[in-house]
């Protein structure tokens, strides 16, 4: 069965960086994109960007350009999302989600990770 | 302020039919597929509707989606207590070159 298992909760100080992992199993890792979506407490969903594990190509939401980096290690079927220059407003649950490479399926996320809480506090 | 606009709340009694709207523009809903997600408290979102009106396997046919112009709707018929959740619409936005979500609608089953 398809599973996306994310790394554990993190507590970071303002200005630091955080790197969240997302390990895929149950399917061919390089056949589907990995997207990242975050959700602040009590707030809605916010799309951050996508990565194609086969090519390594990425696309980021304008809001996060310059601060986010999405990478992968295909040998262990794991995707990573690193967010730098953290501020208190980045406190949120970060989800990885499996998506499709075709443009018309861009927001079709059929499997999600369990979420990783990142807390930014001094 | 979300790019896609949803009502913050909706409610209905068991057995009723409820509709949740999602309003966008020509750069998102008007030119791309709409997706709907259900999020139960404390859990990750779950895909409910894809490509405007398609249901993934396992999603009951009580859930249906539609799209017209720059707006979309999610309808839930035969409302059940377990449908109480947050619902989000989503679409690609060509102007932003990115994905956008609605602000979410909290559905209460009275």
Interface residues (C-beta under 8 A of the other chain):
Chain A: X35 X37 X44 X45 X46 X47 X49 X50 X59 X60 X61 X62 X95 X97 X103 X104 X105 X106 X107 X108 X109 X110 X112 X113 X114 X115
Chain B: X2 X32 X33 X35 X37 X39 X44 X45 X46 X47 X50 X51 X56 X88 X90 X91 X92 X96 X97 X98 X99 X100 X101 X102 X103 X104
